[in-house]
Structures are given as structure tokens and as C-alpha cells.
Amino acid sequence: MWQCDEDVPACRIVFDLEWVGDSRTPSDTHLTQVAAFNLSNGQTFSQHVRPLVAKTACIGSRVGAVLDEWVAWIATQCLGETVALIAHNGIRYDAPVLRNALTKSGIAIPPNILVMDSLLHSRYHLKHYNMGGYSIDTLCIGLGITVDHESRHDAMYDVQVLCDILWAIEALCNCPVISGAAQPLGDISTMLVRGIGPSIWAAMPIKALLPLCEAVLDGYNDLTPESCLAYLEDIGLRATVPLVDLDMIATNIEPTAVRHLQYHY
């Protein structure tokens, strides 16, 4: 699961989104800014959807126009090859919010886009260092990176800060600039389920939330904790990952499906 440089797509783009709304329920979020930096050639993209001071819902056509422009920009960067979009805690927040915004705008999600998470990357490579945590601001303190806190939460500035973090980790740990699980943008990761981290995700035969839920429903008729636990036992997850908390995972599959797949029972 922890790739070396040769395993990660050559086109690596650090990105950040700003939005209003409840990020735990991506369908209730509205993008305000999109920014990106291509680690391979230094080219950047940054667009505001609307001012952050306005708290009303975005005009959908403006969101779609910005996302259309961004997807077209990504296409010029990767030239049809697979691209790794990198965000901090991106599997849990940025990827679902971005996926939802593309879907609501009627924009097809390019199948060649993967999402990689710099939070998982930093946890793995800095686990023997006393960083005091793995948030952007905490990592900057631990790695000696100066941050203008008044500029934080501007998407382009946050992208630049995350690039500095990735380069600092690369130099400190002699590791790739990014590594770890790569999730297709079109999928919703099972890592959104409480109790499923990268190691358990890698051990599961199904990596995306929708087909996981479909497998449970097909075999056990519903997503109750009892049905989900029976499924997890039957796929042998306890034997593969002995310390796994199956009860926690089983209890949280249905709420995650409600939140991210609009599942109704």
C-alpha cells in the first residue's frame, strides 16, 4: 500500500478546496474556492467561486464553470495519464466534497484521477518523530515552516503550505513526496467508515463504500450492525487484521451510507 516513487503517478497535483456547509454531509456543501499546484512543473490553478463573506448557496452554473475549467486544466497537465490529486485529510473531506460538486454540476468525473492523502502519508513517515500531531499547522511547527496565519484558509496559500510540508518530509525522511492509498475520485472510500484506516482498507476485498454496501445488502438484506458484522466475519477480516474492531466498523457502515450515499432504510 505504501508506494515508492515509481508506483505513484508521475503527474502529482496538490489541491485544496474551500467551502461552506457541513463537510460531514457533502451534499450540503457549496464550493467557494479551488486551487492546485502541479509538483511536476510548478503550474498553478486558482479560482474563486464566490466571496467567502457570502453565506448563501452558490449559483450552480458558476460552480460548474469553475470546475469545468479546473478539470480542463488537469487534462492539460496529465495529457491523458493517471494523475494523483493530493490533499490533507483529502480522503475524508476534500474528495467527497469535490465528487459531490462535480456530480451536482453535471460534470463527468475523469476516471484517470486518483486522490492521495498527505495526512496518511505524514502519519506513516513521521511516526517516529515527536510532531505533536498531524494537522497542517502542527506539522508546520514541527518541521520549522513559517506560516502567515492570516492567509490560512485561502485555498492557494494552503496549497503552497502543503507543498512546503511535503518537500520537508521528503527531505527529512528520505521518502517519496507522497505515498499511501490511492482512491479513484469517482469512488467514495470505505475509509470514511469509522474504524477503517489505511491498513484495514488495504486488507478489505472491496475498497469503495457503494459496492461494500451493495455486497452487504445482497447477502444480508440490510445494513444493520448485525448484518454488517456477519459480512465482515464472513470475508475473514478478523483473521487478516487480528486487532481490527469489527463491532465499531459494523456499527458505522449504515450511518456513513446515509451521510454519503443518501441511503434510506
HUMO-V66370 format. One record per residue. N is the residue number from 0. RES is the residue in three letters. PHI is phi as a letter, one per 40 degrees, with the letter a starting at -180 (* if undefined). BURIAL is + if it has 9 or more other C-alpha atoms within 8 Angstrom, else -. Layout:
n=<N	N>
res=<RES	RES>
phi=<PHI	PHI>
burial=<BURIAL	BURIAL>
This chain:
n=<0	1	2	3	4	5	6	7	8	9	10	11	12	13	14	15	16	17	18	19	20	21	22	23	24	25	26	27	28	29	30	31	32	33	34	35	36	37	38	39	40	41	42	43	44	45	46	47	48	49	50	51	52	53	54	55	56	57	58	59	60	61	62	63	64	65	66	67	68	69	70	71	72	73	74	75	76	77	78	79	80	81	82	83	84	85	86	87	88	89	90	91	92	93	94	95	96	97	98	99	100	101	102	103	104	105	106	107	108	109	110	111	112	113	114	115	116	117	118	119	120	121	122	123	124	125	126	127	128	129	130	131	132	133	134	135	136	137	138	139	140	141	142	143	144	145	146	147	148	149	150	151	152	153	154	155	156	157	158	159	160	161	162	163	164	165	166	167	168	169	170	171	172	173	174	175	176	177	178	179	180	181	182	183	184	185	186	187	188	189	190	191	192	193	194	195	196	197	198	199	200	201	202	203	204	205	206	207	208	209	210	211	212	213	214	215	216	217	218	219	220	221	222	223	224	225	226	227	228	229	230	231	232	233	234	235	236	237	238	239	240	241	242	243	244	245	246	247	248	249	250	251	252	253	254	255	256	257	258	259	260	261	262	263	264>
res=<MET	TRP	GLN	CYS	ASP	GLU	ASP	VAL	PRO	ALA	CYS	ARG	ILE	VAL	PHE	ASP	LEU	GLU	TRP	VAL	GLY	ASP	SER	ARG	THR	PRO	SER	ASP	THR	HIS	LEU	THR	GLN	VAL	ALA	ALA	PHE	ASN	LEU	SER	ASN	GLY	GLN	THR	PHE	SER	GLN	HIS	VAL	ARG	PRO	LEU	VAL	ALA	LYS	THR	ALA	CYS	ILE	GLY	SER	ARG	VAL	GLY	ALA	VAL	LEU	ASP	GLU	TRP	VAL	ALA	TRP	ILE	ALA	THR	GLN	CYS	LEU	GLY	GLU	THR	VAL	ALA	LEU	ILE	ALA	HIS	ASN	GLY	ILE	ARG	TYR	ASP	ALA	PRO	VAL	LEU	ARG	ASN	ALA	LEU	THR	LYS	SER	GLY	ILE	ALA	ILE	PRO	PRO	ASN	ILE	LEU	VAL	MET	ASP	SER	LEU	LEU	HIS	SER	ARG	TYR	HIS	LEU	LYS	HIS	TYR	ASN	MET	GLY	GLY	TYR	SER	ILE	ASP	THR	LEU	CYS	ILE	GLY	LEU	GLY	ILE	THR	VAL	ASP	HIS	GLU	SER	ARG	HIS	ASP	ALA	MET	TYR	ASP	VAL	GLN	VAL	LEU	CYS	ASP	ILE	LEU	TRP	ALA	ILE	GLU	ALA	LEU	CYS	ASN	CYS	PRO	VAL	ILE	SER	GLY	ALA	ALA	GLN	PRO	LEU	GLY	ASP	ILE	SER	THR	MET	LEU	VAL	ARG	GLY	ILE	GLY	PRO	SER	ILE	TRP	ALA	ALA	MET	PRO	ILE	LYS	ALA	LEU	LEU	PRO	LEU	CYS	GLU	ALA	VAL	LEU	ASP	GLY	TYR	ASN	ASP	LEU	THR	PRO	GLU	SER	CYS	LEU	ALA	TYR	LEU	GLU	ASP	ILE	GLY	LEU	ARG	ALA	THR	VAL	PRO	LEU	VAL	ASP	LEU	ASP	MET	ILE	ALA	THR	ASN	ILE	GLU	PRO	THR	ALA	VAL	ARG	HIS	LEU	GLN	TYR	HIS	TYR>
phi=<*	c	c	c	d	c	c	c	d	c	c	b	b	c	b	a	b	b	a	b	h	c	c	c	b	d	c	c	b	b	c	b	a	b	a	a	b	c	c	c	b	g	c	b	b	a	a	c	c	a	c	c	c	c	b	c	c	c	c	d	c	c	d	c	c	c	c	d	c	c	c	c	c	d	c	c	c	b	f	g	c	c	b	b	c	b	a	c	g	c	c	c	b	c	c	c	c	c	d	c	c	c	c	c	c	g	b	c	c	d	c	c	b	b	b	b	b	c	c	c	d	c	c	c	c	b	c	c	b	c	c	g	i	b	c	d	c	c	c	c	c	c	c	g	c	c	b	c	c	c	c	c	g	c	d	c	c	c	c	c	c	c	d	c	c	c	c	c	c	d	c	c	b	f	b	c	c	a	a	h	c	b	b	d	d	c	c	b	c	c	c	c	c	d	h	b	b	d	c	c	d	c	c	c	c	b	c	b	c	c	c	c	c	c	c	c	c	c	c	b	g	a	b	c	d	c	c	c	c	c	c	c	c	c	c	g	c	c	c	c	b	d	c	c	c	c	c	c	c	c	c	b	c	c	d	c	c	c	c	b	b	f	c	b	b>
burial=<-	-	+	+	+	-	-	+	+	-	+	+	+	+	+	+	+	+	+	+	-	-	+	-	+	+	-	-	+	+	+	+	+	+	+	+	+	+	+	-	-	-	-	-	+	+	-	+	+	-	-	-	-	-	-	-	-	+	-	-	-	+	+	+	-	+	+	+	-	+	-	-	+	-	+	-	-	+	-	-	-	+	+	+	+	+	+	+	+	+	+	+	+	+	+	+	+	+	+	+	+	+	+	-	+	-	+	-	+	-	-	+	+	+	+	+	+	+	+	+	+	+	+	-	+	+	-	-	-	-	+	-	-	+	-	-	-	+	+	+	+	+	+	-	+	-	-	-	-	-	-	+	-	+	+	+	+	+	+	+	+	+	+	+	+	+	+	+	+	+	-	-	-	-	+	-	+	+	+	+	+	+	+	+	+	-	+	+	+	+	+	+	+	+	+	+	-	+	-	+	+	+	+	-	-	-	+	+	+	+	-	+	+	-	-	+	+	-	-	+	-	-	+	+	+	-	+	+	+	-	+	+	+	-	-	-	+	+	-	-	+	-	-	+	-	+	-	+	+	+	+	+	+	+	-	+	+	+	+	+	-	-	+	-	->
